[in-house]
Amino acid sequence: MIDIKFLRENPQRVKDACKAKKSAADVDVILELDAVKRKKAVEVEEINRQANEAAKARDVARGKELKKRHAGAQQELDEAESKLIEELKKVPNIPSEDTPVGPDESGNVVLRV
């Protein structure tokens, strides 16, 4: 599976690789799913921070409310992450730049016999 950081930094190169390998992966969708996942992760972290503050202040009612919010936000994060992983699995390996692109196996170049 391709590294999401590499994909974020080189979206056009990954798009070109998908096109060359005739992959069904959609880089733009992957980047959108990544943005959603990152947003949900920040949301979960913020709820955790608030829950820790409530625990220090011994605010039981607020703690219970935050626990419910945390469960929902964590579920949304898990769903976003699983969708992202499923899309990332569709991305092919990036071919080296000196690899010729052919229509199918008949376009392969024989290097040695």
Residue frames as qw, qx, qy, qz and C-alpha x, y, z in Angstrom:
[[0.000, 0.892, 0.453, 0.000, 0.00, 0.00, 0.00],
 [0.399, 0.548, -0.022, 0.735, 1.30, 3.44, -0.91],
 [0.339, -0.331, -0.457, 0.752, 2.26, 5.87, 1.84],
 [0.069, 0.866, 0.496, 0.017, -0.38, 8.58, 2.26],
 [0.267, -0.788, 0.103, 0.546, 2.31, 11.19, 2.90],
 [0.345, -0.138, 0.636, 0.676, 3.91, 10.38, -0.48],
 [0.185, 0.588, 0.721, 0.316, 0.49, 10.63, -2.11],
 [0.098, -0.909, -0.296, 0.278, -0.17, 14.02, -0.48],
 [0.281, -0.685, 0.307, 0.599, 3.20, 15.35, -1.66],
 [0.057, -0.275, 0.725, 0.629, 3.08, 13.83, -5.18],
 [0.612, 0.374, 0.537, -0.445, -0.56, 13.56, -6.29],
 [0.583, 0.648, -0.242, -0.425, 0.19, 14.08, -9.99],
 [0.140, 0.465, -0.869, -0.092, 2.87, 11.39, -10.03],
 [0.358, 0.073, 0.883, -0.293, 0.44, 8.94, -8.41],
 [0.621, 0.547, 0.236, -0.509, -2.30, 9.92, -10.89],
 [0.435, 0.626, -0.555, -0.334, 0.12, 9.26, -13.75],
 [0.061, -0.261, 0.961, -0.073, 1.02, 5.85, -12.28],
 [0.521, 0.288, 0.677, -0.432, -2.66, 4.95, -11.95],
 [0.608, 0.638, -0.067, -0.467, -3.25, 5.95, -15.55],
 [0.271, 0.566, -0.754, -0.197, -0.20, 4.01, -16.79],
 [0.052, -0.100, 0.982, -0.149, -1.24, 0.88, -14.92],
 [0.445, -0.269, -0.564, -0.642, -4.94, 1.32, -15.77],
 [0.193, -0.186, -0.810, 0.521, -5.91, 1.38, -12.11],
 [0.230, -0.694, -0.585, -0.351, -9.38, 2.24, -10.82],
 [0.439, -0.477, -0.398, 0.649, -7.91, 4.31, -7.98],
 [0.098, 0.857, 0.256, 0.436, -9.09, 7.93, -7.75],
 [0.503, 0.055, -0.361, 0.783, -6.40, 10.09, -6.16],
 [0.174, -0.410, 0.007, -0.895, -8.74, 13.04, -5.60],
 [0.752, -0.458, -0.311, -0.359, -11.18, 10.86, -3.64],
 [0.785, -0.156, -0.423, 0.426, -8.29, 9.50, -1.57],
 [0.271, 0.222, -0.239, 0.906, -7.11, 13.01, -0.73],
 [0.453, -0.463, -0.122, -0.752, -10.65, 14.00, 0.29],
 [0.847, -0.366, -0.377, -0.074, -10.99, 10.91, 2.49],
 [0.636, 0.021, -0.387, 0.667, -7.61, 11.71, 4.04],
 [0.034, -0.373, 0.120, -0.919, -8.75, 15.25, 4.85],
 [0.687, -0.458, -0.229, -0.516, -11.94, 13.90, 6.47],
 [0.851, -0.209, -0.422, 0.234, -9.95, 11.35, 8.49],
 [0.437, 0.158, -0.328, 0.823, -7.51, 14.00, 9.70],
 [0.297, -0.445, -0.011, -0.845, -10.39, 16.31, 10.67],
 [0.815, -0.406, -0.304, -0.280, -12.09, 13.50, 12.63],
 [0.752, -0.051, -0.434, 0.494, -8.80, 12.67, 14.37],
 [0.131, 0.299, -0.244, 0.913, -8.47, 16.28, 15.53],
 [0.572, -0.440, -0.159, -0.674, -12.08, 16.18, 16.74],
 [0.867, -0.287, -0.406, 0.039, -11.45, 13.00, 18.76],
 [0.565, 0.084, -0.386, 0.725, -8.29, 14.48, 20.28],
 [0.138, -0.397, 0.096, -0.902, -10.17, 17.64, 21.27],
 [0.752, -0.433, -0.249, -0.431, -12.92, 15.59, 22.95],
 [0.819, -0.136, -0.431, 0.352, -10.23, 13.63, 24.81],
 [0.298, 0.254, -0.293, 0.872, -8.64, 16.88, 25.97],
 [0.427, -0.437, -0.025, -0.791, -11.99, 18.18, 27.21],
 [0.858, -0.325, -0.369, -0.151, -12.69, 14.88, 28.95],
 [0.664, 0.015, -0.442, 0.603, -9.35, 15.07, 30.73],
 [0.012, -0.330, 0.196, -0.923, -10.16, 18.60, 31.91],
 [0.671, -0.407, -0.192, -0.589, -13.58, 17.45, 33.13],
 [0.852, -0.196, -0.457, 0.163, -11.96, 14.57, 35.00],
 [0.427, 0.145, -0.395, 0.801, -9.51, 16.93, 36.70],
 [0.254, -0.289, 0.111, -0.916, -12.39, 19.21, 37.69],
 [0.096, 0.153, 0.931, -0.316, -14.41, 16.18, 38.86],
 [0.496, 0.259, -0.011, -0.829, -17.29, 17.20, 36.59],
 [0.413, 0.057, 0.909, -0.014, -19.14, 13.87, 36.29],
 [0.542, 0.645, 0.432, -0.321, -22.06, 15.13, 34.18],
 [0.344, 0.809, -0.329, -0.345, -19.80, 16.73, 31.60],
 [0.199, -0.428, 0.869, 0.149, -17.59, 13.65, 31.62],
 [0.547, 0.274, 0.783, -0.114, -20.54, 11.41, 30.74],
 [0.513, 0.786, 0.153, -0.308, -21.60, 13.72, 27.92],
 [0.147, 0.762, -0.568, -0.274, -18.06, 13.81, 26.54],
 [0.416, -0.188, 0.888, 0.053, -17.82, 10.03, 26.77],
 [0.613, 0.528, 0.566, -0.155, -20.89, 9.72, 24.52],
 [0.380, 0.875, -0.145, -0.262, -19.50, 12.29, 22.08],
 [0.158, -0.613, 0.747, 0.202, -16.16, 10.49, 22.08],
 [0.581, 0.089, 0.809, 0.006, -17.78, 7.16, 21.19],
 [0.581, 0.725, 0.341, -0.142, -19.61, 8.69, 18.22],
 [0.204, 0.891, -0.349, -0.206, -16.59, 10.63, 17.01],
 [0.353, -0.446, 0.809, 0.146, -14.34, 7.58, 17.36],
 [0.655, 0.327, 0.680, -0.016, -16.78, 5.51, 15.30],
 [0.480, 0.862, 0.070, -0.150, -16.80, 8.18, 12.57],
 [0.055, -0.784, 0.590, 0.185, -12.99, 8.24, 12.64],
 [0.534, -0.159, 0.826, 0.085, -12.81, 4.45, 12.32],
 [0.646, 0.582, 0.489, -0.065, -15.23, 4.50, 9.37],
 [0.312, 0.917, -0.184, -0.169, -13.28, 7.26, 7.62],
 [0.241, -0.628, 0.723, 0.157, -10.03, 5.39, 8.17],
 [0.629, 0.085, 0.770, 0.057, -11.42, 2.12, 6.80],
 [0.584, 0.764, 0.257, -0.095, -12.75, 3.88, 3.67],
 [0.098, 0.887, -0.419, -0.170, -9.36, 5.52, 3.18],
 [0.432, -0.392, 0.802, 0.129, -7.53, 2.20, 3.50],
 [0.690, 0.385, 0.612, -0.014, -9.88, 0.55, 1.00],
 [0.473, 0.877, 0.018, -0.081, -9.17, 3.29, -1.54],
 [0.120, -0.794, 0.579, 0.140, -5.42, 3.21, -0.87],
 [0.667, -0.116, 0.731, 0.087, -5.38, -0.51, -1.62],
 [0.685, 0.641, 0.348, -0.011, -6.47, 0.30, -5.19],
 [0.153, 0.922, -0.314, -0.168, -3.39, 2.45, -5.85],
 [0.943, 0.230, -0.107, 0.215, -0.69, 0.58, -7.80],
 [0.657, -0.442, 0.126, 0.598, 3.03, 0.73, -7.16],
 [0.223, 0.908, -0.129, -0.332, 4.72, 3.72, -8.77],
 [0.895, 0.280, 0.121, 0.326, 6.81, 2.55, -11.75],
 [0.486, -0.461, 0.174, 0.722, 10.32, 3.92, -12.11],
 [0.285, 0.776, -0.022, -0.562, 10.66, 6.80, -14.53],
 [0.095, 0.496, -0.724, -0.470, 12.73, 4.76, -17.00],
 [0.414, 0.186, 0.889, -0.060, 10.07, 2.03, -17.27],
 [0.158, -0.007, -0.541, -0.826, 8.41, 2.13, -20.71],
 [0.508, 0.258, 0.526, -0.632, 4.62, 2.31, -20.74],
 [0.106, 0.048, -0.829, -0.547, 2.93, -0.07, -23.15],
 [0.605, -0.158, -0.232, -0.745, -0.67, -0.99, -23.97],
 [0.933, -0.259, 0.048, -0.246, -0.32, -4.51, -22.53],
 [0.769, -0.418, 0.434, 0.212, 2.20, -7.30, -22.05],
 [0.775, 0.451, 0.276, 0.345, 3.09, -7.28, -25.77],
 [0.199, 0.931, -0.085, 0.293, 4.63, -3.84, -25.29],
 [0.710, -0.647, 0.209, 0.183, 7.24, -5.16, -22.84],
 [0.374, 0.798, -0.473, 0.012, 10.87, -4.54, -23.75],
 [0.971, -0.118, -0.097, 0.185, 13.20, -7.57, -23.64],
 [0.175, -0.916, 0.359, 0.022, 16.40, -6.52, -21.87],
 [0.045, -0.520, 0.847, 0.099, 18.31, -9.82, -22.12],
 [0.861, 0.111, -0.311, -0.388, 17.74, -13.28, -23.48]]
